[in-house]
Amino acid sequence: MREQYDVIKMLQDMVRIDSCQPEGNEKQLINLIRDFFAPYSEDIVLTEIEHSENRSSLVIRIGPEVEGGLAFVGHLDTVSVGDRNKWAYDPHSAKLVEDTVYGRGAVDMKAGVAAMTVAALDYLKAGIKFEKPLYLIYTADEENGCQGARVIAESKLLGSAAAFVIPEPTDNKPAIAEKGLLWLRFHLEGQLAHGSKPEAGINAVEAAVDLSKLIKETVSVNLKHPLLGNFTLSVNRLEGGIMTNIIPAEALIEMDIRTLPEQNHDDLLELIDSCMNEVLEGYPGLVIRLEIIHNYPSLSSDENSDFIKRVQKYVREEGLPDNLCGMTYLTDAAALIPVHHKPFVIIGPGHESMAHQLNEAVKVASVHQALQIYKKIMKDLT
């Protein structure tokens, strides 16, 4: 089927819309997407979910409301651009230099979103009907907690979609696993004292250091997954103290834990609770409060499922390696798959190493390859 829409122009249009966290402003992108689908209003069912004034998610169903079908899921928000002066080109110029598009969100993940959108639009333009439903899901706030995906997962908008495609950057390699995410924040409250009399206070910073070390020693295990690599735990933020001569009464720890499919987060939290109790015994009067920021399990798909085998076939047909891989990063699948319990694949244009970087970029050829793969996946619905 001939390409009816210019996927690179659409990608550039999307990059030129600033959808950086924390504001997001995904609604501007949704308005753009709605404009593209407006000529086919009689062939689609469109549902916009408003999260706040400028933040929305969108679900488009193409085809009949019957069992099965397929869902493509792409997020519209991006991380911040950081220091604009360090970019080679304006991060929202969508500059095309030779064979590469530059800009914030180019690879994560507006290239994948543009490719899935154009693939669907080309079928609509050609008048080809789907026998099973195709769901196009555009989510808000993936980069800060998957708000859009969580709301959609709990809705009835996806019916009983039989499989999910996540067009995140994988160099168009099929990924069938992703690490779990457990972000923890510990608030420690001790007792102020003069620096010359530490015994009169409860040093919250020292307690925080002890707690961090104990959790790492207790929870860290030598687990390795064939596609995802090692379980990891890192203390990425530790704050506390007022002045050098004051025993600190408050401290804060933030931990980033990335888990594997065989790990149970409830078991990990029990171990962490035991570490907290041990530290409390060593610091009488100390108070520790645990806040769970994010809690998403690790996921994996059956590599022998018919869906995964078909995706591998389509990848081979584009002259690309079909070896399965896993992603260490979190996707919207983390919110959707535990609710829907269906096979999923993460596959999209560009390399994941470019995500969240200065001079983020994606190759034009990679976007076109993704577009062809998505069209073949969608063709199974006709």
SERO-4910 file (N, C-alpha, C, O; in steps of 0.05 Angstrom, whole numbers):
BEGIN
 pado doro    nc1    nc2    nc3   cac1   cac2   cac3    cc1    cc2    cc3    oc1    oc2    oc3
  Met    A     17    -24      0      0      0      0     18     25      0     36     27     17
  Arg    A     13     43    -18     29     67    -21     24     86      3      2     88     13
  Glu    A     46     99     11     45    118     33     29    143     24     37    157      5
  Gln    A      7    149     38    -10    171     31     -2    197     46     -8    219     37
  Tyr    A     10    193     70     16    216     87     47    217     91     60    196     90
  Asp    A     57    240     95     86    244     98     93    241    128     88    258    144
  Val    A    105    218    135    110    211    163    131    230    175    130    236    199
  Ile    A    150    238    159    171    256    170    160    284    175    167    296    195
  Lys    A    143    293    157    130    320    162    113    318    187    113    337    203
  Met    A     99    296    191     82    294    215    100    293    240     93    306    260
  Leu    A    122    279    238    141    278    261    150    306    267    151    314    291
  Gln    A    158    321    247    167    349    251    145    366    264    151    382    282
  Asp    A    121    363    254     99    379    265     95    372    295     89    390    311
  Met    A     99    347    302     96    339    330    119    350    348    114    359    370
  Val    A    143    348    337    166    358    353    164    388    357    173    398    378
  Arg    A    153    402    338    151    432    341    131    440    363    130    463    371
  Ile    A    114    421    372     96    427    394    110    419    420    118    396    424
  Asp    A    114    439    437    128    434    463    109    419    481     89    429    491
  Ser    A    116    394    487    100    378    506    118    368    529    115    345    538
  Cys    A    137    385    537    156    378    558    142    376    585    124    391    591
  Gln    A    152    358    601    145    357    629    157    382    643    178    391    634
  Pro    A    146    393    664    122    381    678     95    391    667     75    379    674
  Glu    A     95    411    650     69    421    640     55    401    621     31    397    623
  Gly    A     71    388    604     59    368    586     46    381    561     56    378    539
  Asn    A     24    395    565     10    407    543      3    388    521      4    395    497
  Glu    A     -3    363    528     -9    343    507    -33    350    491    -37    340    469
  Lys    A    -51    367    502    -76    374    488    -70    386    461    -85    382    442
  Gln    A    -48    402    458    -41    413    433    -35    392    412    -42    394    389
  Leu    A    -21    371    420    -15    349    402    -40    334    395    -43    325    372
  Ile    A    -57    330    414    -83    316    409    -99    331    389   -112    319    372
  Asn    A    -99    358    391   -114    374    371   -103    369    343   -117    368    323
  Leu    A    -76    367    341    -63    362    315    -72    334    305    -79    332    281
  Ile    A    -72    314    322    -79    287    314   -108    286    306   -116    273    286
  Arg    A   -125    300    321   -154    301    314   -158    313    286   -175    304    271
  Asp    A   -142    333    280   -145    346    253   -138    325    231   -151    325    210
  Phe    A   -118    309    235   -111    289    215   -133    269    211   -138    260    188
  Phe    A   -147    261    232   -168    241    230   -195    252    224   -214    237    219
  Ala    A   -198    279    223   -224    292    219   -238    282    193   -262    279    193
  Pro    A   -223    278    170   -237    270    146   -250    242    148   -265    234    131
  Tyr    A   -243    227    169   -252    199    171   -270    196    195   -272    174    207
  Ser    A   -284    217    202   -300    217    227   -322    195    227   -330    185    248
  Glu    A   -331    187    203   -352    167    201   -341    139    204   -356    120    208
  Asp    A   -314    136    203   -302    110    204   -288    104    230   -277     83    234
  Ile    A   -289    123    248   -274    120    273   -292    128    297   -312    142    294
  Val    A   -283    118    321   -295    127    346   -273    140    362   -253    127    368
  Leu    A   -276    165    369   -255    180    382   -264    189    409   -285    200    413
  Thr    A   -247    183    429   -253    191    457   -229    205    469   -208    194    471
  Glu    A   -234    230    477   -213    246    490   -218    246    520   -240    250    530
  Ile    A   -197    241    535   -198    240    565   -182    264    575   -158    265    572
  Glu    A   -196    282    588   -183    306    598   -173    301    627   -189    293    644
  His    A   -147    306    631   -136    303    658   -134    329    672   -138    330    697
  Ser    A   -129    351    658   -129    378    668   -133    396    644   -138    387    622
  Glu    A   -130    422    649   -137    442    628   -122    437    602   -134    438    580
  Asn    A    -96    431    603    -80    428    579    -69    400    576    -51    395    559
  Arg    A    -79    381    591    -69    354    590    -91    334    584   -111    332    599
  Ser    A    -88    319    562   -109    300    554    -95    275    543    -72    276    535
  Ser    A   -110    253    543   -103    229    529   -125    224    508   -147    235    510
  Leu    A   -119    207    489   -138    203    467   -138    173    459   -117    160    457
  Val    A   -163    162    455   -166    135    445   -182    136    419   -204    147    419
  Ile    A   -171    125    398   -186    123    372   -190     94    366   -171     78    365
  Arg    A   -215     87    360   -220     59    351   -227     60    321   -245     75    313
  Ile    A   -214     44    306   -219     41    278   -228     12    274   -214     -7    282
  Gly    A   -251      8    262   -262    -19    258   -284    -25    278   -290     -9    295
  Pro    A   -295    -50    276   -318    -57    292   -312    -60    321   -289    -67    329
  Glu    A   -332    -57    338   -329    -61    367   -335    -91    373   -357    -98    382
  Val    A   -315   -107    367   -317   -136    371   -293   -145    388   -275   -130    393
  Glu    A   -294   -171    396   -272   -182    411   -246   -182    395   -246   -184    371
  Gly    A   -224   -180    410   -198   -181    397   -188   -154    387   -196   -134    398
  Gly    A   -172   -155    367   -160   -130    357   -133   -125    368   -120   -142    380
  Leu    A   -124   -101    363    -96    -93    369    -96    -64    379   -111    -47    369
  Ala    A    -78    -59    398    -75    -31    408    -47    -22    405    -28    -35    413
  Phe    A    -44      2    393    -18     16    392    -19     38    413    -38     52    415
  Val    A      2     40    429      2     58    452     27     76    450     50     66    452
  Gly    A     23    102    447     45    121    447     40    145    465     18    155    466
  His    A     61    153    480     58    176    497     66    202    483     84    201    465
  Leu    A     53    224    490     57    249    477     75    268    492     85    288    480
  Asp    A     79    263    517     96    281    533    126    275    529    133    253    520
  Thr    A    143    294    535    172    290    534    184    300    560    172    313    576
  Val    A    210    293    564    224    304    586    232    333    579    229    342    556
  Ser    A    242    347    599    250    375    595    274    377    575    288    357    571
  Val    A    277    400    562    300    403    544    326    409    558    347    407    546
  Gly    A    324    417    584    349    425    598    359    452    589    343    470    584
  Asp    A    385    454    586    397    480    577    396    482    547    411    468    533
  Arg    A    379    499    537    375    503    508    401    511    494    406    504    471
  Asn    A    418    525    508    443    535    496    463    513    489    481    517    474
  Lys    A    458    490    501    476    467    495    467    450    472    481    431    464
  Trp    A    444    457    461    434    442    437    446    453    412    451    477    410
  Ala    A    452    436    393    462    445    367    441    460    351    447    478    336
  Tyr    A    416    452    355    393    465    342    371    469    363    371    455    383
  Asp    A    354    488    357    332    493    376    317    466    380    309    453    361
  Pro    A    313    459    406    301    432    411    272    429    401    262    406    401
  His    A    259    450    393    232    448    381    231    458    352    210    464    342
  Ser    A    254    459    339    255    467    311    250    443    293    243    447    269
  Ala    A    253    418    303    250    394    286    268    396    262    260    389    239
  Lys    A    292    405    266    311    410    244    318    383    230    325    364    242
  Leu    A    315    383    203    322    360    187    350    365    175    353    383    158
  Val    A    370    350    183    397    353    173    405    327    160    408    306    173
  Glu    A    407    328    133    413    304    117    392    283    122    369    285    113
  Asp    A    398    262    137    380    240    141    370    238    170    361    216    178
  Thr    A    371    260    185    365    259    213    347    282    222    351    305    214
  Val    A    327    276    238    310    297    250    319    301    279    320    282    295
  Tyr    A    324    326    286    333    333    313    311    347    329    294    362    317
  Gly    A    310    342    355    291    356    372    282    340    396    284    315    395
  Arg    A    273    354    416    263    340    440    239    324    433    219    334    422
  Gly    A    240    298    439    218    280    433    220    266    406    204    249    399
  Ala    A    241    274    390    243    262    364    244    231    365    231    218    349
  Val    A    259    221    384    261    192    386    243    181    409    234    158    407
  Asp    A    239    197    429    223    187    452    199    206    456    201    226    471
  Met    A    176    200    444    173    179    424    156    188    401    139    173    392
  Lys    A    160    213    393    143    224    372    148    211    345    130    211    328
  Ala    A    171    199    340    176    184    316    158    160    315    145    154    294
  Gly    A    157    145    337    139    122    338    110    130    336     94    116    323
  Val    A    102    151    349     74    161    348     67    169    320     45    163    310
  Ala    A     85    184    306     79    192    279     76    167    260     59    167    243
  Ala    A     94    148    264     93    124    247     67    108    251     55     99    232
  Met    A     58    105    276     34     89    281      9    105    270    -10     93    261
  Thr    A     11    131    272    -11    148    262    -14    147    232    -35    143    221
  Val    A      9    150    218      9    149    189      1    121    179    -14    119    159
  Ala    A     10    100    192      2     73    184    -28     70    184    -40     60    165
  Ala    A    -41     80    206    -71     78    207    -84     96    187   -104     88    174
  Leu    A    -74    120    184    -86    139    165    -84    129    136   -103    133    120
  Asp    A    -62    115    129    -60    104    102    -81     83     97    -92     82     75
  Tyr    A    -88     67    117   -110     48    113   -136     62    110   -153     54     93
  Leu    A   -141     83    126   -166     98    123   -168    111     96   -189    110     83
  Lys    A   -146    123     87   -146    137     61   -151    118     38   -164    125     18
  Ala    A   -141     93     41   -144     73     20   -171     59     21   -178     44      3
  Gly    A   -187     65     42   -214     54     44   -213     24     52   -233     10     48
  Ile    A   -191     15     63   -189    -13     72   -202    -16     99   -195     -1    118
  Lys    A   -220    -35    102   -234    -39    127   -221    -60    145   -209    -79    135
  Phe    A   -222    -56    171   -212    -75    190   -235    -93    199   -257    -84    205
  Glu    A   -229   -119    201   -249   -138    211   -248   -139    242   -267   -147    255
  Lys    A   -225   -132    253   -221   -130    282   -214   -102    289   -203    -87    271
  Pro    A   -219    -93    313   -213    -64    319   -184    -58    322   -168    -74    332
  Leu    A   -177    -35    312   -150    -23    316   -154      0    336   -169     19    330
  Tyr    A   -140     -1    358   -141     21    377   -115     37    376    -93     25    378
  Leu    A   -117     63    372    -94     81    374    -96     96    400   -116    111    404
  Ile    A    -77     93    417    -78    104    444    -56    125    446    -32    118    443
  Tyr    A    -63    150    452    -44    171    455    -46    180    485    -66    191    493
  Thr    A    -24    176    500    -26    181    528    -11    206    538      8    215    525
  Ala    A    -21    216    560     -8    239    573      9    228    597      3    207    608
  Asp    A     30    243    603     44    240    629     58    213    632     61    204    655
  Glu    A     67    200    611     82    175    614    108    180    629    117    163    645
  Glu    A    121    202    623    148    208    635    147    213    665    168    215    677
  Asn    A    123    216    676    122    223    704    100    207    718     86    217    736
  Gly    A     97    181    711     78    164    726     57    151    710     40    137    721
  Cys    A     56    154    683     37    139    666      8    146    673     -9    128    673
  Gln    A      3    172    678    -25    179    686    -45    172    665    -66    160    671
  Gly    A    -40    178    640    -59    173    619    -64    143    615    -87    135    613
  Ala    A    -42    127    615    -45     98    611    -60     86    635    -76     67    631
  Arg    A    -56     96    659    -70     85    682   -100     89    680   -115     71    686
  Val    A   -107    113    672   -136    119    669   -148    102    647   -170     91    651
  Ile    A   -135     99    625   -145     84    602   -146     54    610   -165     40    602
  Ala    A   -126     44    624   -126     16    632   -151      9    648   -162    -13    645
  Glu    A   -160     27    665   -183     21    682   -210     27    668   -231     21    679
  Ser    A   -209     39    645   -233     44    630   -241     20    613   -228     -1    614
  Lys    A   -263     22    599   -272      1    581   -267      8    552   -279     -4    534
  Leu    A   -250     27    548   -246     38    520   -231     18    502   -233     20    478
  Leu    A   -216      0    514   -200    -18    497   -213    -45    492   -202    -62    479
  Gly    A   -238    -48    502   -252    -74    497   -235    -97    506   -225    -98    529
  Ser    A   -231   -116    488   -214   -139    494   -192   -142    474   -188   -163    462
  Ala    A   -177   -120    470   -154   -121    451   -136   -144    457   -130   -150    480
  Ala    A   -129   -159    436   -114   -184    439    -84   -180    442    -70   -198    451
  Ala    A    -74   -157    435    -45   -152    437    -39   -122    436    -56   -106    427
  Phe    A    -16   -115    446     -8    -86    448     19    -82    435     37    -99    437
  Val    A     21    -59    421     46    -51    409     54    -24    421     38     -5    421
  Ile    A     79    -23    431     89      2    444    111     13    426    133      1    425
  Pro    A    107     34    411    127     44    391    149     60    403    157     81    392
  Glu    A    160     52    426    183     65    438    208     58    422    208     38    408
  Pro    A    230     74    425    254     69    409    268     43    417    277     39    439
  Thr    A    271     25    397    286      0    400    303     -6    376    313    -28    374
  Asp    A    307     14    359    321      9    333    305    -11    316    316    -26    300
  Asn    A    279    -12    321    260    -30    307    266    -59    312    259    -77    296
  Lys    A    278    -65    335    281    -92    344    258    -99    362    249    -82    377
  Pro    A    247   -123    361    224   -130    378    233   -136    407    249   -154    412
  Ala    A    223   -120    425    229   -124    454    204   -136    467    182   -126    464
  Ile    A    208   -157    483    185   -171    495    187   -170    526    173   -186    539
  Ala    A    204   -153    537    206   -152    566    214   -124    574    229   -110    559
  Glu    A    206   -115    597    215    -90    608    218    -92    638    204   -107    651
  Lys    A    238    -78    649    243    -79    678    220    -66    693    206    -48    683
  Gly    A    216    -75    718    197    -63    736    209    -38    749    234    -34    748
  Leu    A    192    -22    760    201      3    772    190      6    800    166      4    804
  Leu    A    207     11    820    199     17    847    214     41    857    238     39    862
  Trp    A    201     64    858    213     88    868    204     93    896    180     94    902
  Leu    A    223     96    914    217     99    943    229    125    953    251    133    946
  Arg    A    214    138    971    223    162    985    220    157   1015    199    150   1025
  Phe    A    242    161   1029    242    158   1059    245    185   1072    263    200   1065
  His    A    227    191   1090    229    216   1106    237    208   1134    224    192   1148
  Leu    A    260    218   1143    271    212   1170    269    237   1187    278    258   1179
  Glu    A    259    233   1212    256    255   1231    270    248   1257    263    228   1270
  Gly    A    291    264   1263    306    259   1288    302    281   1308    280    290   1313
  Gln    A    324    291   1319    323    312   1339    347    331   1336    370    322   1335
  Leu    A    341    357   1333    362    377   1331    378    378   1357    369    373   1379
  Ala    A    404    384   1353    422    389   1376    446    405   1367    451    408   1343
  His    A    460    417   1387    484    431   1380    506    412   1371    507    389   1381
  Gly    A    521    420   1351    542    402   1340    562    392   1360    574    372   1356
  Ser    A    566    407   1382    585    399   1402    573    378   1421    588    366   1437
  Lys    A    547    373   1419    534    353   1437    516    334   1420    492    335   1422
  Pro    A    529    318   1403    513    300   1386    496    281   1401    475    272   1392
  Glu    A    505    274   1426    489    255   1442    462    266   1451    445    251   1459
  Ala    A    459    293   1448    434    305   1456    413    305   1434    390    311   1439
  Gly    A    421    298   1410    403    297   1388    400    270   1376    411    250   1385
  Ile    A    385    268   1354    382    244   1338    389    251   1310    374    266   1297
  Asn    A    412    242   1300    423    250   1275    409    236   1251    414    213   1246
  Ala    A    391    251   1239    375    239   1217    392    233   1192    386    214   1178
  Val    A    413    248   1188    430    243   1164    446    217   1168    447    201   1150
  Glu    A    457    214   1192    472    189   1197    453    165   1195    460    144   1184
  Ala    A    429    168   1205    409    146   1203    402    140   1174    398    117   1166
  Ala    A    400    161   1158    394    158   1129    417    143   1115    411    126   1098
  Val    A    441    149   1122    464    135   1110    463    106   1118    467     88   1102
  Asp    A    458    100   1144    457     73   1153    434     57   1140    438     34   1132
  Leu    A    411     70   1137    388     57   1125    394     51   1095    388     29   1086
  Ser    A    406     70   1081    413     65   1053    431     42   1050    427     25   1032
  Lys    A    452     41   1066    471     18   1065    458     -8   1071    462    -28   1057
  Leu    A    442     -9   1092    429    -33   1100    410    -44   1079    409    -68   1074
  Ile    A    394    -26   1067    375    -35   1046    391    -46   1022    383    -67   1011
  Lys    A    412    -33   1014    428    -43    992    439    -70    998    439    -88    981
  Glu    A    449    -74   1022    461   -100   1030    440   -122   1032    445   -145   1025
  Thr    A    416   -114   1041    395   -134   1046    379   -141   1021    373   -165   1016
  Val    A    373   -121   1005    355   -125    982    369   -133    956    359   -148    940
  Ser    A    393   -122    953    408   -128    928    414   -158    926    424   -170    944
  Val    A    407   -169    903    411   -198    898    424   -201    870    422   -183    853
  Asn    A    438   -223    867    452   -228    842    434   -242    822    438   -264    814
  Leu    A    413   -227    814    394   -238    794    400   -226    767    406   -202    764
  Lys    A    397   -242    746    402   -233    719    382   -246    701    377   -270    702
  His    A    370   -229    683    350   -239    664    363   -239    636    379   -221    630
  Pro    A    357   -260    620    371   -262    594    366   -238    575    383   -233    558
  Leu    A    344   -224    578    338   -201    561    342   -174    575    346   -154    562
  Leu    A    339   -174    601    339   -149    616    364   -143    632    368   -120    641
  Gly    A    381   -163    635    405   -158    651    400   -160    681    383   -176    689
  Asn    A    414   -144    696    414   -147    725    392   -130    739    384   -109    730
  Phe    A    383   -141    762    368   -125    781    386   -102    791    409   -106    796
  Thr    A    374    -78    794    390    -56    803    376    -40    825    351    -39    826
  Leu    A    391    -29    844    381    -12    865    401     11    868    425      5    873
  Ser    A    392     35    866    411     58    869    398     79    887    374     85    884
  Val    A    414     90    905    406    113    921    414    138    905    437    144    902
  Asn    A    394    152    895    399    174    876    394    202    888    400    222    875
  Arg    A    384    203    912    380    228    925    382    225    955    369    207    966
  Leu    A    398    241    968    401    240    997    405    269   1007    424    282   1000
  Glu    A    386    279   1022    387    307   1031    383    309   1061    370    292   1073
  Gly    A    395    329   1072    392    334   1101    412    354   1112    432    360   1098
  Gly    A    407    363   1135    426    382   1148    420    411   1142    409    418   1121
  Ile    A    428    428   1162    424    457   1160    451    471   1159    457    487   1141
  Met    A    467    465   1179    494    477   1182    513    456   1193    505    435   1204
  Thr    A    539    461   1190    559    442   1199    558    438   1229    564    416   1239
  Asn    A    549    458   1244    550    455   1274    522    449   1286    517    455   1309
  Ile    A    504    438   1269    478    430   1279    473    401   1273    476    392   1250
  Ile    A    466    385   1293    458    357   1289    432    357   1274    412    369   1284
  Pro    A    431    345   1250    407    348   1233    383    332   1243    386    309   1252
  Ala    A    360    344   1243    335    331   1252    320    318   1229    302    302   1234
  Glu    A    326    325   1204    311    315   1182    330    305   1160    351    317   1156
  Ala    A    321    285   1146    336    275   1123    316    262   1103    294    254   1111
  Leu    A    324    260   1078    307    249   1058    325    231   1040    347    238   1033
  Ile    A    314    207   1033    327    189   1015    308    183    992    284    179    997
  Glu    A    318    181    968    303    171    945    318    149    932    342    152    925
  Met    A    304    126    927    316    103    915    302     96    889    278     99    886
  Asp    A    318     86    870    308     77    844    314     47    843    338     39    842
  Ile    A    294     30    843    297      1    842    285     -9    816    262     -3    810
  Arg    A    301    -24    801    292    -35    775    292    -66    778    313    -78    782
  Thr    A    269    -77    775    265   -106    781    262   -123    756    259   -113    733
  Leu    A    262   -149    760    260   -169    739    234   -185    742    222   -184    763
  Pro    A    226   -198    720    199   -212    721    195   -231    744    173   -234    753
  Glu    A    217   -244    754    213   -264    775    211   -251    803    208   -266    822
  Gln    A    214   -225    805    214   -212    831    186   -201    838    172   -190    821
  Asn    A    179   -204    863    153   -194    874    158   -169    890    174   -169    909
  His    A    145   -147    883    150   -122    897    142   -122    926    154   -109    943
  Asp    A    120   -137    932    112   -139    960    133   -152    977    137   -144   1000
  Asp    A    147   -172    966    169   -185    981    191   -165    986    203   -165   1008
  Leu    A    198   -149    966    219   -129    969    212   -109    990    228   -101   1006
  Leu    A    187   -100    990    178    -80   1010    178    -91   1038    183    -76   1057
  Glu    A    173   -117   1041    175   -130   1067    204   -129   1077    209   -123   1101
  Leu    A    223   -135   1060    251   -134   1067    259   -105   1075    274   -101   1094
  Ile    A    249    -86   1060    256    -58   1066    244    -50   1092    256    -34   1107
  Asp    A    220    -59   1098    207    -53   1124    224    -64   1147    227    -51   1168
  Ser    A    235    -88   1143    252   -100   1165    277    -83   1168    287    -81   1191
  Cys    A    288    -72   1147    312    -55   1149    305    -29   1164    321    -20   1180
  Met    A    282    -18   1159    273      6   1173    271      0   1203    280     17   1219
  Asn    A    260    -22   1210    257    -29   1238    284    -33   1252    288    -25   1275
  Glu    A    303    -44   1237    330    -48   1249    344    -22   1254    357    -18   1275
  Val    A    341     -3   1236    353     24   1239    339     38   1262    352     52   1278
  Leu    A    313     36   1265    298     49   1287    308     39   1314    309     54   1333
  Glu    A    315     13   1315    325      2   1341    351     16   1349    357     19   1372
  Gly    A    367     23   1329    393     36   1334    391     66   1339    411     78   1347
  Tyr    A    368     78   1333    365    106   1337    338    111   1352    318    119   1340
  Pro    A    338    107   1378    314    111   1394    302    139   1390    317    159   1393
  Gly    A    277    140   1385    264    166   1381    262    175   1352    248    194   1345
  Leu    A    277    161   1334    276    167   1306    249    159   1294    237    139   1302
  Val    A    240    174   1274    215    167   1259    223    164   1230    236    182   1219
  Ile    A    214    142   1217    219    138   1188    192    134   1175    176    117   1183
  Arg    A    187    150   1155    162    147   1139    169    140   1110    184    155   1097
  Leu    A    157    118   1101    163    109   1073    140    119   1055    117    115   1060
  Glu    A    148    131   1032    129    139   1012    136    124    986    158    126    976
  Ile    A    116    110    975    120     95    950    112    114    927     88    121    924
  Ile    A    132    123    912    126    143    890    114    129    866     93    137    856
  His    A    127    108    857    118     92    834    122     62    840    142     55    853
  Asn    A    104     46    831    106     17    836     94      2    812     70     -2    810
  Tyr    A    112     -6    794    103    -20    770    119    -46    767    144    -45    769
  Pro    A    106    -69    763    121    -94    761    136    -97    734    129    -84    715
  Ser    A    156   -114    735    169   -122    710    150   -139    693    133   -153    703
  Leu    A    153   -137    666    135   -150    648    151   -166    627    173   -160    620
  Ser    A    138   -188    618    149   -203    595    127   -216    580    106   -223    591
  Ser    A    132   -219    553    113   -233    536    124   -261    529    149   -265    530
  Asp    A    107   -279    522    115   -306    513    127   -304    486    114   -297    466
  Glu    A    153   -311    484    167   -308    458    155   -328    437    160   -324    413
  Asn    A    141   -348    446    129   -367    427    101   -361    419     88   -377    404
  Ser    A     90   -338    427     63   -331    420     61   -325    390     81   -316    378
  Asp    A     38   -331    378     35   -325    349     39   -296    343     51   -289    322
  Phe    A     30   -278    361     34   -250    356     63   -242    354     71   -228    335
  Ile    A     79   -251    373    108   -245    373    121   -257    348    138   -244    335
  Lys    A    114   -281    341    126   -293    317    120   -277    292    137   -275    274
  Arg    A     95   -267    290     88   -251    266    104   -225    265    113   -217    244
  Val    A    107   -212    288    123   -188    289    151   -193    280    163   -177    265
  Gln    A    163   -215    290    190   -222    281    192   -225    251    211   -217    238
  Lys    A    171   -238    239    170   -242    210    170   -215    196    185   -212    176
  Tyr    A    154   -196    205    153   -170    192    179   -155    195    187   -140    176
  Val    A    192   -158    217    218   -145    221    239   -157    201    254   -142    188
  Arg    A    239   -183    197    257   -196    178    251   -186    150    270   -181    134
  Glu    A    226   -182    143    219   -173    116    229   -145    110    232   -138     87
  Glu    A    235   -130    131    247   -103    127    277   -104    127    291    -84    127
  Gly    A    288   -129    127    317   -132    126    331   -126    153    355   -121    153
  Leu    A    316   -128    175    327   -122    201    330   -148    217    315   -167    212
  Pro    A    348   -148    237    350   -172    254    326   -175    271    315   -156    282
  Asp    A    317   -200    274    292   -206    289    296   -216    317    278   -226    330
  Asn    A    322   -215    326    327   -226    353    313   -210    374    312   -185    373
  Leu    A    301   -224    393    285   -212    414    303   -199    435    326   -208    440
  Cys    A    294   -177    446    309   -163    466    291   -153    489    267   -157    487
  Gly    A    302   -140    508    287   -128    530    295    -99    535    317    -91    527
  Met    A    278    -84    547    284    -55    552    286    -51    582    269    -59    598
  Thr    A    307    -36    590    310    -30    619    291     -8    628    286     -4    651
  Tyr    A    282      8    608    264     31    615    235     22    618    227      0    610
  Leu    A    220     40    631    191     35    635    175     46    612    182     67    601
  Thr    A    154     33    604    135     43    584    107     42    595    102     33    617
  Asp    A     88     52    579     60     52    586     49     23    589     28     19    601
  Ala    A     64      4    579     56    -24    583     54    -31    612     38    -48    620
  Ala    A     70    -18    629     70    -23    658     43    -18    670     36    -30    690
  Ala    A     28      1    659      1      7    670    -20     -9    656    -41    -15    668
  Leu    A    -16    -17    631    -37    -30    616    -37    -61    618    -58    -73    621
  Ile    A    -13    -73    617    -12   -102    615    -21   -116    641    -34   -136    640
  Pro    A    -14   -105    665    -24   -119    690    -55   -119    692    -66   -135    707
  Val    A    -68   -101    677    -97   -100    677   -109   -118    655   -128   -132    659
  His    A    -96   -117    631   -107   -131    608    -96   -159    603   -108   -175    590
  His    A    -72   -164    614    -60   -191    612    -58   -201    584    -67   -224    578
  Lys    A    -47   -185    565    -45   -193    537    -16   -191    529      0   -178    542
  Pro    A     -9   -205    507     19   -203    496     24   -174    488      6   -159    480
  Phe    A     50   -166    490     58   -139    481     85   -141    469    101   -159    474
  Val    A     91   -122    451    117   -118    440    124    -89    440    107    -72    434
  Ile    A    149    -83    448    159    -56    446    176    -55    421    197    -69    420
  Ile    A    169    -38    402    184    -37    377    180     -9    364    157     -1    359
  Gly    A    202      5    360    199     31    349    225     42    337    246     31    341
  Pro    A    223     64    322    246     76    308    265     90    327    257    101    348
  Gly    A    291     90    320    311    104    335    323     87    357    311     66    365
  His    A    345     96    367    359     81    388    353     93    415    352    117    419
  Glu    A    348     75    435    340     84    461    361    101    475    355    117    493
  Ser    A    387     99    466    408    115    478    405    144    472    417    161    486
  Met    A    389    152    452    385    180    445    363    192    462    360    217    463
  Ala    A    347    176    476    325    187    492    336    204    515    355    196    528
  His    A    323    226    521    329    244    543    356    257    541    366    269    560
  Gln    A    368    257    517    395    268    513    394    296    500    374    303    488
  Leu    A    416    311    503    419    335    487    421    326    458    432    305    452
  Asn    A    411    343    440    411    337    411    398    310    405    407    295    387
  Glu    A    376    304    419    360    280    413    353    280    383    346    300    372
  Ala    A    355    256    371    352    254    342    343    226    334    346    207    349
  Val    A    332    225    310    323    199    299    329    199    269    325    220    255
  Lys    A    337    176    258    343    174    230    317    171    214    298    157    223
  Val    A    316    184    191    292    183    174    287    154    165    264    145    165
  Ala    A    308    140    158    304    112    149    292     94    170    275     77    164
  Ser    A    299     99    195    288     83    217    258     88    220    243     69    226
  Val    A    250    113    216    221    119    218    206    106    196    184     95    201
  His    A    216    106    172    203     92    150    202     62    153    182     50    146
  Gln    A    223     51    165    222     22    171    200     15    191    186     -4    187
  Ala    A    198     32    212    177     27    232    150     29    219    132     13    225
  Leu    A    146     49    202    120     52    188    112     27    173     89     19    175
  Gln    A    131     16    159    125     -9    143    118    -32    161    100    -48    156
  Ile    A    133    -35    183    128    -56    203    100    -53    215     85    -73    217
  Tyr    A     93    -29    222     67    -24    234     44    -30    214     23    -40    222
  Lys    A     48    -22    189     28    -28    169     23    -58    167      0    -67    164
  Lys    A     44    -74    168     42   -103    166     28   -114    190     12   -132    188
  Ile    A     34   -104    214     20   -113    238     -9   -106    236    -26   -123    243
  Met    A    -16    -82    227    -44    -74    224    -59    -90    203    -83    -95    205
  Lys    A    -45    -99    182    -57   -114    161    -70   -140    171    -89   -150    159
  Asp    A    -60   -151    193    -71   -175    204   -100   -171    213   -115   -190    217
  Leu    A   -108   -146    216   -136   -140    225   -155   -138    201   -180   -138    206
  Thr    A   -145   -138    177   -163   -134    154   -175   -161    144   -190   -162    125
***
